[in-house]
């Protein structure tokens, strides 16, 4: 059976990376995976090749509007949308496996979500780090999956074994470095090449970063 996959938010960096990975997946190469609708917001109507010239296999595709109607009928839908925009789409796709790359369904505590993201918490989905205790079982057969954040993924995989073994003190310092693509495509002076080339700067320190509660949530699962 051919699996039909759609990508909502295909015009962004995350969406483009999902497409790159899909195009190299063994199931796509064998013909068992079909790439269906590619949707966007303001870029709807734009040829994909104008935004993703490194994906020549999809050069003939044009971005469509991100609506439940266009995404319906797919076996799997990846949501690579801005934070806070996944819930409405997810609710409308009851018969589809939905994999959300935003933060909407990662956090268990509503107060943490509202504090860091400033909107109403929409719930929690199975969390996509199978290496965490019990999570592989939760992900097997799941129709809703929350993709973890970049910093929490690195911090969790690096620190969780030591935390579980009681080898580190509770006051844990984690230094993570990311490239500017993590900030998305929205124009910003601080993200210009002339500002960041060959340099490094700290931002959202002292617990202000949105990924802070996610890291704490993950590591807390293996502490007493």
Backbone bond lengths (Angstrom), bond angles and torsions (degrees), N, CA, C in turn:
res aa  C-N    CA-C-N  psi(-1)  N-CA   C-N-CA  omega(-1)  CA-C   N-CA-C  phi
1 X - - - 1.459 - - 1.524 110.47 -
2 X 1.318 116.62 132.45 1.459 121.84 178.82 1.522 110.03 -80.58
3 X 1.315 116.38 131.34 1.465 122.61 177.96 1.528 108.20 -92.76
4 X 1.316 116.60 123.91 1.461 121.74 -179.84 1.525 109.64 -99.75
5 X 1.324 116.14 123.05 1.465 122.00 -173.13 1.527 110.14 -120.09
6 X 1.323 115.69 134.92 1.469 121.82 174.31 1.522 109.27 -114.90
7 X 1.330 115.43 152.95 1.463 121.12 176.92 1.514 108.64 -126.40
8 X 1.338 115.99 114.69 1.461 121.44 176.16 1.522 108.28 -94.15
9 X 1.326 116.32 127.50 1.456 120.42 -173.30 1.514 111.18 89.39
10 X 1.323 116.03 31.48 1.463 121.06 -175.27 1.520 113.07 -70.44
11 X 1.323 118.03 -10.53 1.465 120.54 -179.10 1.531 112.72 -83.34
12 X 1.332 117.31 -12.72 1.460 120.73 -177.74 1.515 112.74 -90.55
13 X 1.329 116.40 177.39 1.459 120.93 -179.22 1.527 111.56 -64.66
14 X 1.327 117.03 -44.25 1.467 119.65 179.86 1.525 110.75 -64.37
15 X 1.325 116.47 -44.83 1.456 120.01 178.59 1.515 112.33 -61.47
16 X 1.314 116.73 -41.13 1.459 120.54 178.40 1.513 112.21 -64.50
17 X 1.336 116.59 -36.95 1.461 120.17 179.02 1.531 110.36 -69.73
18 X 1.319 117.34 -37.67 1.465 120.42 175.52 1.527 109.74 -59.54
19 X 1.319 116.92 -45.20 1.461 120.47 179.69 1.528 111.23 -62.80
20 X 1.319 116.66 -41.60 1.473 119.67 179.12 1.524 110.56 -60.43
21 X 1.322 116.44 -43.25 1.464 120.49 179.91 1.532 111.17 -67.86
22 X 1.327 117.21 -39.30 1.461 120.14 178.51 1.527 110.95 -63.04
23 X 1.319 116.82 -40.85 1.465 120.57 -178.15 1.532 112.25 -66.03
24 X 1.322 116.48 -23.47 1.452 120.11 178.13 1.511 114.02 -99.00
25 X 1.335 116.54 1.20 1.464 120.39 -176.99 1.530 110.32 -73.01
26 X 1.336 117.65 139.61 1.466 120.06 179.49 1.527 113.79 -54.09
27 X 1.328 117.78 -35.39 1.466 120.50 -179.48 1.528 111.52 -67.54
28 X 1.341 117.07 -34.14 1.468 119.85 176.16 1.523 109.98 -70.08
29 X 1.312 116.09 -43.25 1.461 120.56 -178.18 1.526 112.02 -66.09
30 X 1.344 116.59 -27.19 1.457 120.31 179.28 1.530 112.51 -89.83
31 X 1.323 116.97 -5.55 1.452 121.04 -179.38 1.507 114.57 88.07
32 X 1.340 116.92 7.78 1.468 120.73 -179.46 1.519 112.78 -91.54
33 X 1.312 117.58 -1.21 1.464 122.50 178.95 1.528 108.09 -132.12
34 X 1.313 114.78 128.66 1.463 121.64 179.17 1.517 109.70 -116.07
35 X 1.324 117.15 132.51 1.460 121.44 176.50 1.522 108.19 -89.46
36 X 1.333 115.03 114.57 1.452 121.14 -177.22 1.513 112.28 -91.60
37 X 1.332 116.25 -126.66 1.458 121.97 -174.00 1.528 111.97 -64.82
38 X 1.314 115.64 138.34 1.460 123.51 172.15 1.516 106.33 -117.81
39 X 1.339 116.73 115.55 1.453 119.05 -173.01 1.523 111.79 -119.14
40 X 1.323 114.81 161.48 1.460 121.46 -178.90 1.526 108.96 -153.02
41 X 1.316 115.81 176.75 1.459 121.75 176.14 1.510 109.98 -95.63
42 X 1.323 116.44 -97.29 1.465 120.63 -178.25 1.528 112.74 -67.67
43 X 1.328 117.35 -17.52 1.470 120.29 -179.32 1.522 112.86 -91.39
44 X 1.318 117.93 4.40 1.466 120.55 177.42 1.521 109.67 -56.43
45 X 1.331 116.90 135.68 1.459 122.01 -177.26 1.510 113.53 93.31
46 X 1.335 116.55 -8.28 1.467 121.64 -179.68 1.522 110.35 -89.44
47 X 1.340 118.49 134.73 1.468 119.60 174.94 1.526 110.23 -61.59
48 X 1.312 116.94 136.06 1.455 120.37 -179.15 1.520 111.67 -57.43
49 X 1.318 116.84 -35.71 1.459 120.01 -176.92 1.527 113.13 -63.33
50 X 1.343 116.95 -23.15 1.464 120.11 176.43 1.523 111.33 -68.71
51 X 1.330 116.69 -26.53 1.459 122.04 -176.55 1.519 112.56 -106.26
52 X 1.328 116.60 -31.03 1.465 122.05 -175.65 1.534 110.07 -129.37
53 X 1.328 117.74 65.90 1.475 119.06 -177.61 1.520 113.93 -65.07
54 X 1.344 116.53 -12.98 1.459 119.66 179.22 1.524 112.48 -82.67
55 X 1.337 117.02 3.96 1.464 121.54 178.94 1.530 109.40 -117.49
56 X 1.337 117.82 67.07 1.472 119.98 -175.07 1.522 113.93 -63.50
57 X 1.339 117.40 -21.56 1.476 119.60 179.28 1.528 111.69 -63.71
58 X 1.343 116.43 -21.43 1.468 121.14 -177.82 1.528 111.48 -115.06
59 X 1.320 116.29 24.78 1.462 120.91 -174.20 1.522 113.22 -62.91
60 X 1.326 117.50 -22.72 1.460 120.06 -177.79 1.526 113.59 -90.85
61 X 1.321 116.66 2.28 1.459 120.26 -175.01 1.526 111.07 -89.07
62 X 1.338 115.16 147.86 1.472 122.78 178.42 1.525 108.38 -122.00
63 X 1.330 116.26 137.13 1.469 121.13 179.80 1.530 111.01 -64.16
64 X 1.321 115.48 137.06 1.460 121.45 176.06 1.521 109.70 -108.36
65 X 1.334 116.20 169.20 1.458 120.17 177.13 1.528 110.04 -69.16
66 X 1.333 116.11 147.55 1.464 121.14 177.87 1.513 109.08 -85.89
67 X 1.332 115.65 95.23 1.458 121.36 178.68 1.526 109.05 -134.60
68 X 1.335 118.08 153.04 1.469 120.23 176.44 1.519 112.64 -58.23
69 X 1.314 116.70 -33.35 1.457 120.16 -178.70 1.523 111.70 -64.19
70 X 1.315 116.80 -41.49 1.468 120.41 -179.90 1.519 111.16 -73.11
71 X 1.324 117.53 -34.20 1.460 121.17 -178.04 1.523 112.91 -82.37
72 X 1.318 117.92 -19.72 1.462 121.18 179.32 1.527 110.08 -63.78
73 X 1.330 115.64 152.12 1.454 119.80 178.35 1.514 114.60 90.24
74 X 1.333 117.43 -2.82 1.460 121.72 175.24 1.530 109.61 -94.05
75 X 1.308 116.03 153.76 1.464 120.17 177.07 1.524 111.27 -77.40
76 X 1.335 115.58 -37.52 1.466 121.85 -178.52 1.524 108.60 -136.23
77 X 1.332 116.40 136.59 1.459 121.47 174.97 1.518 108.74 -125.84
78 X 1.325 116.44 123.93 1.456 122.20 171.71 1.525 107.89 -92.02
79 X 1.337 116.24 128.46 1.462 121.43 176.03 1.526 108.61 -103.94
80 X 1.329 116.29 109.79 1.462 121.97 176.68 1.522 107.76 -114.09
81 X 1.323 114.77 57.93 1.456 122.77 -174.23 1.521 110.87 -103.36
82 X 1.333 118.05 164.93 1.460 119.86 174.26 1.528 110.96 -59.64
83 X 1.325 116.63 152.80 1.460 120.80 178.85 1.527 110.20 -54.80
84 X 1.333 115.50 136.50 1.455 120.67 177.32 1.513 115.14 92.76
85 X 1.344 117.79 -0.92 1.460 120.31 -176.51 1.533 113.50 -110.28
86 X 1.315 117.39 1.77 1.475 119.89 -172.85 1.522 113.59 -86.94
87 X 1.333 118.10 -29.14 1.464 121.23 -170.64 1.521 113.13 -59.43
88 X 1.312 117.53 -48.14 1.463 120.67 -176.34 1.522 111.04 -62.70
89 X 1.325 116.39 -42.24 1.464 120.39 179.30 1.527 109.76 -66.09
90 X 1.334 116.12 -44.99 1.457 120.64 -178.12 1.522 112.69 -60.21
91 X 1.323 116.32 -41.73 1.474 120.52 -179.37 1.516 112.00 -64.62
92 X 1.328 116.54 -29.28 1.464 120.48 -176.42 1.526 112.67 -83.24
93 X 1.327 117.73 -9.58 1.467 121.21 -176.19 1.528 109.92 -111.99
94 X 1.313 116.05 62.50 1.459 121.30 -173.20 1.522 113.42 -62.92
95 X 1.323 117.62 -33.40 1.470 121.60 -174.37 1.520 112.42 -98.94
96 X 1.321 116.83 19.05 1.463 121.73 -175.09 1.520 110.23 -124.05
97 X 1.313 117.12 143.73 1.466 120.70 170.22 1.525 107.55 -75.17
98 X 1.327 116.43 122.30 1.465 121.38 -177.03 1.529 108.90 -115.53
99 X 1.318 115.55 125.25 1.464 121.87 178.99 1.527 107.66 -115.94
100 X 1.325 115.44 111.45 1.470 121.51 -172.99 1.520 111.05 -97.14
101 X 1.318 116.33 119.79 1.468 121.25 -179.50 1.521 112.73 -89.77
102 X 1.326 117.50 -7.17 1.464 120.80 176.19 1.529 109.09 -84.84
103 X 1.324 115.77 -177.20 1.469 120.67 -176.08 1.526 113.32 -90.32
104 X 1.325 117.66 0.46 1.462 122.21 -167.49 1.525 115.25 -52.32
105 X 1.331 117.73 -36.72 1.461 120.37 -172.25 1.529 112.98 -120.61
106 X 1.324 117.69 20.94 1.469 120.87 -178.31 1.520 112.40 -83.50
107 X 1.314 116.89 -40.65 1.461 120.85 -170.95 1.525 111.93 -86.95
108 X 1.323 115.52 140.79 1.461 121.24 179.37 1.522 112.11 -86.23
109 X 1.320 117.01 -31.13 1.469 121.22 -176.41 1.532 110.38 -92.42
110 X 1.330 115.83 119.49 1.466 120.34 -179.36 1.526 111.72 -60.58
111 X 1.337 116.26 -38.03 1.454 119.44 -179.17 1.511 112.90 -62.67
112 X 1.324 116.60 -37.21 1.473 120.62 178.75 1.534 110.25 -66.02
113 X 1.321 116.05 -44.23 1.463 119.03 178.70 1.527 110.73 -60.82
114 X 1.316 116.72 -47.77 1.455 120.59 -176.56 1.525 111.48 -65.03
115 X 1.348 116.63 -34.21 1.458 120.30 179.68 1.528 111.28 -69.03
116 X 1.315 116.85 -44.53 1.468 120.46 -173.77 1.529 113.62 -88.87
117 X 1.331 117.33 -25.61 1.468 119.06 -175.28 1.526 113.56 -116.36
118 X 1.331 117.23 -13.73 1.449 120.48 170.44 1.513 117.04 73.58
119 X 1.329 118.09 25.05 1.456 120.12 176.19 1.531 109.14 -144.25
120 X 1.319 116.65 177.50 1.460 120.20 -176.92 1.521 111.25 -73.60
121 X 1.319 115.39 134.97 1.467 121.34 179.13 1.527 109.89 -69.35
122 X 1.344 116.54 133.77 1.459 121.17 -175.53 1.525 113.81 -104.54
123 X 1.324 117.10 4.32 1.464 119.21 178.98 1.518 111.99 118.08
124 X 1.331 115.38 -176.48 1.463 121.94 -176.90 1.519 109.81 -130.10
125 X 1.325 116.51 134.34 1.461 122.64 177.15 1.527 109.73 -109.19
126 X 1.328 118.18 161.83 1.466 120.26 173.71 1.533 110.63 -50.70
127 X 1.316 114.61 133.64 1.469 121.87 -169.60 1.527 110.13 -94.17
128 X 1.336 115.27 129.90 1.450 121.27 -167.21 1.512 119.35 -83.05
129 X 1.327 118.94 44.90 1.466 121.12 168.16 1.529 106.54 -119.08
130 X 1.326 117.71 92.78 1.474 119.84 -175.43 1.520 113.77 -64.75
131 X 1.338 117.36 -17.75 1.464 120.22 179.36 1.523 112.82 -72.71
132 X 1.329 117.82 -15.43 1.457 120.65 176.72 1.522 109.90 -74.27
133 X 1.327 118.47 143.53 1.472 121.21 -177.59 1.523 113.04 -54.19
134 X 1.327 115.90 125.03 1.457 121.53 176.92 1.509 115.71 83.70
135 X 1.305 118.22 -11.53 1.460 119.97 -173.98 1.524 112.92 -78.53
136 X 1.322 117.48 -31.51 1.459 118.69 177.74 1.537 110.27 -59.59
137 X 1.329 116.10 -41.73 1.460 120.76 179.39 1.530 111.02 -65.27
138 X 1.344 116.75 -37.38 1.464 120.16 179.10 1.530 111.70 -67.30
139 X 1.318 116.40 -32.81 1.458 120.81 -176.39 1.525 112.78 -80.24
140 X 1.319 117.05 -25.29 1.457 120.52 -179.99 1.526 110.14 -65.72
141 X 1.305 116.31 118.04 1.457 121.06 -179.87 1.515 114.79 80.80
142 X 1.341 118.38 1.51 1.470 120.77 -179.43 1.528 110.69 -68.74
143 X 1.310 116.48 142.60 1.467 121.22 175.58 1.521 112.17 -103.40
144 X 1.331 116.35 -3.45 1.462 122.95 176.37 1.527 107.50 -134.81
145 X 1.330 116.59 127.44 1.466 120.57 -178.02 1.522 108.79 -136.19
146 X 1.334 116.17 131.64 1.462 122.56 174.87 1.525 108.63 -97.78
147 X 1.312 116.01 117.15 1.465 120.63 177.97 1.529 108.62 -76.15
148 X 1.321 119.01 129.64 1.467 120.51 -177.94 1.523 112.32 -69.41
149 X 1.334 115.33 160.53 1.453 120.43 176.70 1.521 111.66 -72.13
150 X 1.329 115.73 165.47 1.468 120.26 -175.85 1.527 111.54 -66.73
151 X 1.334 117.87 -52.45 1.465 120.39 179.63 1.528 111.88 -63.16
152 X 1.342 118.93 -44.65 1.463 118.56 178.29 1.530 113.15 -60.90
153 X 1.328 117.06 -34.84 1.464 118.92 178.60 1.525 110.50 -62.52
154 X 1.331 116.25 -51.80 1.460 119.70 -179.88 1.514 112.65 -62.83
155 X 1.325 116.68 -45.30 1.460 120.80 -178.15 1.523 111.65 -65.49
156 X 1.328 116.51 -41.10 1.467 120.14 -178.16 1.522 111.35 -67.46
157 X 1.315 117.31 -48.64 1.462 120.12 -178.36 1.529 111.46 -64.22
158 X 1.335 116.41 -32.87 1.466 119.67 -179.23 1.521 112.60 -78.47
159 X 1.333 116.46 -42.09 1.464 119.73 -169.48 1.523 114.70 -98.87
160 X 1.327 118.57 -26.09 1.461 120.10 -172.18 1.529 113.35 -58.06
161 X 1.327 120.85 -42.82 1.477 118.37 178.95 1.526 113.18 -59.38
162 X 1.341 116.04 -41.18 1.465 119.24 -179.79 1.521 111.42 -70.56
163 X 1.339 116.91 -37.91 1.464 120.35 177.82 1.530 109.77 -65.29
164 X 1.335 116.90 -43.05 1.465 120.66 -179.73 1.523 111.88 -62.89
165 X 1.327 116.16 -32.65 1.464 120.41 -179.15 1.522 112.62 -86.19
166 X 1.330 117.56 -1.42 1.455 121.39 -179.83 1.510 113.51 71.06
167 X 1.323 116.95 28.78 1.461 120.94 -176.27 1.523 113.37 -93.40
168 X 1.344 117.67 -5.92 1.459 120.51 -179.38 1.519 108.88 -125.92
169 X 1.315 115.33 152.76 1.461 120.63 177.72 1.528 108.77 -78.61
170 X 1.332 118.20 158.40 1.470 120.35 -177.67 1.528 113.33 -59.86
171 X 1.335 117.53 -32.45 1.462 120.88 -178.77 1.522 108.54 -80.72
172 X 1.328 116.38 84.48 1.456 123.13 -172.77 1.524 110.14 -99.60
173 X 1.313 117.42 128.30 1.465 122.33 177.09 1.524 109.11 -101.67
174 X 1.321 116.97 126.66 1.458 122.28 -179.28 1.527 108.46 -121.72
175 X 1.319 116.09 123.83 1.458 121.72 177.70 1.527 107.84 -109.23
176 X 1.317 116.63 115.83 1.464 121.94 179.70 1.522 109.42 -121.83
177 X 1.320 115.70 143.95 1.460 121.30 -179.24 1.524 108.47 -124.27
178 X 1.309 115.79 131.59 1.467 121.06 -179.05 1.522 109.98 -129.00
179 X 1.331 115.91 156.26 1.455 120.83 174.21 1.519 110.85 -84.47
180 X 1.317 117.03 169.61 1.467 120.61 -175.13 1.522 112.54 -71.71
181 X 1.324 119.02 -15.32 1.465 119.09 178.02 1.520 111.38 -63.46
182 X 1.333 116.61 -22.44 1.455 120.36 177.50 1.514 113.12 -63.85
183 X 1.315 117.45 -18.65 1.467 121.84 179.07 1.526 112.34 -85.77
184 X 1.340 116.96 -2.70 1.459 119.78 -179.59 1.514 113.08 83.41
185 X 1.336 115.71 -169.80 1.465 121.08 -173.05 1.533 114.33 -94.87
186 X 1.320 117.62 -7.06 1.455 119.42 -177.78 1.525 110.26 -62.60
187 X 1.336 116.03 131.12 1.456 121.19 -176.22 1.524 111.71 -64.38
188 X 1.320 116.42 137.03 1.459 122.01 178.98 1.526 108.50 -155.38
189 X 1.324 116.63 135.84 1.460 120.43 -179.63 1.527 110.55 -58.67
190 X 1.316 117.10 -40.83 1.451 120.67 -178.13 1.510 114.12 -65.85
191 X 1.334 117.06 -15.66 1.461 121.34 -179.48 1.521 112.98 -100.86
192 X 1.329 118.05 0.56 1.460 120.92 179.02 1.521 110.60 -63.98
193 X 1.325 115.62 147.28 1.453 120.12 -179.97 1.521 112.40 -56.36
194 X 1.328 116.85 -38.17 1.464 120.60 -179.63 1.523 112.48 -67.16
195 X 1.344 116.47 -20.53 1.455 120.71 179.64 1.527 112.30 -88.22
196 X 1.325 116.29 -32.39 1.471 119.37 -171.77 1.526 114.31 -108.42
197 X 1.313 118.15 -14.70 1.449 120.04 -174.80 1.524 111.85 -61.11
198 X 1.320 115.70 121.61 1.465 120.44 176.96 1.512 113.73 71.95
199 X 1.336 117.90 15.66 1.462 119.96 -176.95 1.522 110.59 -129.60
200 X 1.322 114.83 169.25 1.461 121.79 -179.21 1.518 107.49 -145.58
201 X 1.329 117.07 136.22 1.462 119.23 178.15 1.524 110.24 -143.08
202 X 1.317 115.55 150.57 1.461 121.65 177.84 1.531 109.32 -87.49
203 X 1.323 116.27 146.75 1.469 119.98 177.36 1.526 109.40 -149.18
204 X 1.310 115.73 151.45 1.474 122.75 179.27 1.532 112.06 48.48
205 X 1.318 115.34 48.02 1.463 120.35 -179.57 1.532 110.57 -83.22
206 X 1.333 116.06 -179.01 1.474 123.40 176.65 1.525 112.66 57.14
207 X 1.343 115.95 42.55 1.453 120.06 175.19 1.508 116.05 82.17
208 X 1.334 118.27 6.68 1.454 120.16 -176.72 1.526 113.02 -86.60
209 X 1.332 117.53 -16.93 1.460 119.51 -176.62 1.525 110.70 -69.99
210 X 1.329 116.21 140.85 1.462 121.69 -177.47 1.528 113.46 -61.83
211 X 1.324 116.93 -22.84 1.461 119.20 -179.11 1.531 112.97 -82.64
212 X 1.318 116.88 -6.66 1.466 120.16 -178.45 1.531 112.43 -57.04
213 X 1.334 119.64 -52.35 1.468 118.35 -178.28 1.522 112.75 -65.22
214 X 1.306 117.11 -26.75 1.461 120.23 178.99 1.532 111.07 -69.66
215 X 1.336 116.63 -42.38 1.463 120.80 177.30 1.525 109.93 -63.34
216 X 1.339 116.39 -46.08 1.469 120.64 -179.99 1.521 110.55 -61.85
217 X 1.322 117.12 -42.92 1.467 121.65 178.79 1.528 110.84 -58.40
218 X 1.325 116.71 -44.03 1.467 120.19 -177.00 1.523 111.89 -67.83
219 X 1.325 115.99 -47.80 1.461 119.27 -176.75 1.521 111.69 -71.05
220 X 1.335 116.25 -26.51 1.461 119.88 179.13 1.529 112.23 -68.16
221 X 1.319 116.97 -19.97 1.460 119.99 -179.04 1.528 112.46 -67.63
222 X 1.325 117.06 -18.77 1.473 118.95 -177.71 1.520 111.92 -115.69
223 X 1.341 116.67 15.85 1.457 120.36 176.54 1.517 109.82 -109.62
224 X 1.315 116.87 156.54 1.464 121.52 179.68 1.523 110.61 -73.95
